[in-house]
C-alpha cells in the first residue's frame, strides 16, 4: 500500500477584494485623502497605510484622530455616506483588475473548487464591484457590514467557511494587506499573501507571491 504525500487541495478558496482581485486601493486613496482634506488634514502615506483593509468605522476613526476632530463633533454616519458615494463614483469610472486575478479565478473555477468573496467593503459597493468581477465565480460573498467584527478579526472568514459548509482550516485565503492577512490567519486559513500597497510581515500559515500571474491549483495546495 502506498501513502500519498501530495499536499491537499483546499476545500475552498476565500478571496479578498480590494487590492487582491481589484486594483481599487488607488481609488480608496483618492476618496480617503479628499475626506481628510474636508477635515483640514493632509493625508500621509503612513496614515493611509494604517487604514488599508480596515472596516469603514476603523478607517474613519483613524482619520478623525489624525485630523483632530473632537469626539463630540464626529459624524460617522455622514462621513461614511460621503465616502461611500465618492468611492462609488470612482468605481463607476474605472475599476481595474490586479495582474493575474481574472485568470486565477477562471483556473480555480474550472477545477471545481468553491470560492467565496470575503471583504471589509460594505455590500452596496461590493455589489457594484461584482459587476466587474462577475458574481458567478463565488458561491457566497461576505461583506464588512454583514459581520459583527470586520477584519482584522477572524469573523468574516469564519462566516464564509460556515456558509460554504467547510472548516476555515481546510481553506486557502488570498490577501494583500496586514489587516486582511491577520483576519484570515486568525480564522485558521492557509493564506497566500500578494502585497499591494503595504508590506505584510512574515508569519505562520502565510505564503508570499509577487503577483497572481501564473497561479496554479498546485500553488493553492495546503501543507498541513
RACORPE-V857020 format. One record per run of one state. SS is the DSSP state (helix for helix, strand for strand, loop for the rest). FROM is the first residue (numbers start at 0). TO is the last residue. If there is no record, write none. Layout:
SS;FROM;TO + SS;FROM;TO
This chain:
loop;0;6 + strand;7;7 + loop;8;10 + strand;11;14 + loop;15;16 + strand;17;17 + loop;18;20 + strand;21;21 + loop;22;23 + helix;24;37 + loop;38;43 + helix;44;50 + loop;51;54 + helix;55;66 + loop;67;69 + helix;70;72 + loop;73;74 + helix;75;92 + loop;93;95 + strand;96;96 + loop;97;99 + helix;100;109 + loop;110;112 + strand;113;117 + loop;118;121 + helix;122;132 + loop;133;133 + helix;134;136 + loop;137;138 + strand;139;141 + loop;142;142 + helix;143;145 + loop;146;153 + helix;154;163 + loop;164;166 + helix;167;169 + strand;170;174 + loop;175;176 + helix;177;186 + loop;187;188 + strand;189;192 + loop;193;204 + strand;205;207 + loop;208;216 + helix;217;219 + loop;220;220 + strand;221;221 + loop;222;223
